[in-house]
Amino acid sequence: MEPAATTACGVLVGLIVFLAMAVLGVIAVNGADNPGFTRQASAAAGGTAEKAPPGAKDGFHSLDLDKDGRLTLAEAAGYGEIVTRFDRADRNRDGRLTQAEFDRLAKLSPATAPKPKGKKPSKPSRAEATAAAGG
């Protein structure tokens, strides 16, 4: 390597080490009181989004950000329990949940993957498979 490339690599490594030490220093000083670093389980580790208590009146009003008395899917974003059941709870299909529709959320089972309707696709015949393969 040329001296300029070696110097650039050294500066880059030094900068990364400095930033890592700065972050560790902030964590060490603030500990659990640091709002930027919260300990939440990731989705890959089986964690879920925060739950708003379905059916609780204060839950509905705290989620209704524009205070119009209706809860949109955007307002419910981040609350997996609500988002997965939103369409089934929205009885009039207007894209908004009223207080009564929101109260239904607690009674609905979690969403499951829809089952395919109709017959299962049959295997292609030997002639179709040969024709598809180009032979």
C-alpha positions in Angstrom: 0.0 0.0 0.0 1.1 3.5 -0.6 1.7 5.8 2.3 -1.3 7.9 1.5 -3.6 4.9 1.5 -2.1 3.7 4.8 -2.7 7.1 6.4 -6.3 7.2 5.1 -7.0 3.8 6.6 -5.4 4.8 9.9 -7.5 8.0 10.0 -10.7 6.0 9.2 -10.0 3.4 11.9 -9.2 6.1 14.4 -12.4 7.9 13.7 -14.5 4.7 14.1 -12.7 3.9 17.4 -13.3 7.5 18.6 -17.0 7.3 17.8 -17.4 3.9 19.4 -15.8 5.2 22.6 -18.0 8.3 22.6 -21.1 6.2 22.3 -19.9 3.9 25.1 -19.2 7.0 27.2 -22.7 8.3 26.8 -24.2 5.0 27.7 -22.0 4.6 30.7 -22.8 8.1 32.0 -26.6 8.0 31.4 -27.3 4.3 31.8 -30.9 3.4 31.7 -31.9 7.1 31.8 -30.7 7.7 28.3 -33.8 8.0 26.1 -31.8 7.3 23.0 -31.0 3.8 24.1 -33.9 1.6 25.1 -33.8 -2.1 25.6 -36.6 -3.6 23.5 -36.7 -7.0 22.0 -36.2 -7.0 18.3 -38.7 -8.5 16.0 -36.2 -11.1 15.0 -35.8 -12.1 18.6 -39.6 -12.5 19.0 -40.3 -9.0 20.3 -43.5 -7.2 19.4 -44.6 -3.7 19.1 -46.1 -2.0 22.1 -49.7 -2.9 22.8 -52.4 -0.4 23.3 -55.0 -2.0 25.6 -57.7 -3.0 23.2 -61.1 -1.8 24.4 -59.7 0.7 26.9 -61.3 4.1 26.4 -58.1 5.9 27.2 -56.2 3.7 24.7 -58.5 4.9 21.9 -58.2 8.5 22.8 -54.5 8.4 23.3 -54.1 6.8 19.8 -56.5 9.3 18.1 -53.8 11.9 17.4 -55.9 14.3 15.5 -58.8 14.0 18.1 -61.5 13.5 15.4 -63.0 10.6 17.3 -61.8 8.1 14.7 -58.7 6.0 14.5 -56.9 5.6 11.2 -54.4 2.9 10.3 -51.7 5.5 10.3 -52.5 6.6 13.8 -52.4 2.9 14.9 -49.0 2.3 13.2 -46.6 0.6 15.6 -49.3 -1.3 17.5 -49.2 -4.7 15.9 -52.3 -6.0 17.9 -54.4 -3.2 16.4 -52.9 -3.1 12.9 -53.3 -6.9 12.2 -57.0 -6.7 13.2 -57.8 -3.2 11.8 -59.5 -4.3 8.6 -61.7 -6.8 10.4 -62.7 -4.3 13.0 -63.6 -1.6 10.5 -67.2 -2.7 9.9 -68.2 0.1 7.5 -64.9 -0.1 5.6 -64.3 3.6 5.7 -60.6 3.2 6.8 -61.3 4.6 10.3 -62.3 2.9 13.5 -64.9 4.5 15.7 -64.9 3.9 19.5 -67.4 1.0 19.1 -65.3 -0.6 16.3 -62.1 -0.2 18.4 -63.8 -1.9 21.3 -64.4 -4.9 19.0 -60.7 -5.4 18.6 -60.4 -7.2 21.9 -63.0 -9.8 20.7 -61.3 -10.5 17.4 -58.7 -13.3 17.2 -55.3 -12.5 15.8 -55.0 -12.3 12.0 -54.0 -15.5 10.3 -52.8 -16.0 6.8 -55.7 -16.3 4.4 -56.2 -19.8 3.0 -56.2 -20.1 -0.8 -59.7 -20.7 -2.2 -60.5 -23.1 -5.0 -58.8 -26.3 -6.2 -55.2 -26.9 -5.7 -53.2 -26.4 -8.9 -52.7 -29.9 -10.4 -49.4 -31.2 -11.6 -48.9 -30.5 -15.3 -49.1 -33.6 -17.5 -46.0 -35.1 -18.9 -46.7 -33.6 -22.3 -47.2 -30.1 -20.8 -44.0 -30.4 -18.7 -42.0 -31.5 -21.8 -43.4 -28.7 -23.9 -42.7 -26.1 -21.2 -39.1 -27.4 -21.0 -38.7 -26.8 -24.7 -38.4 -30.4 -25.7 
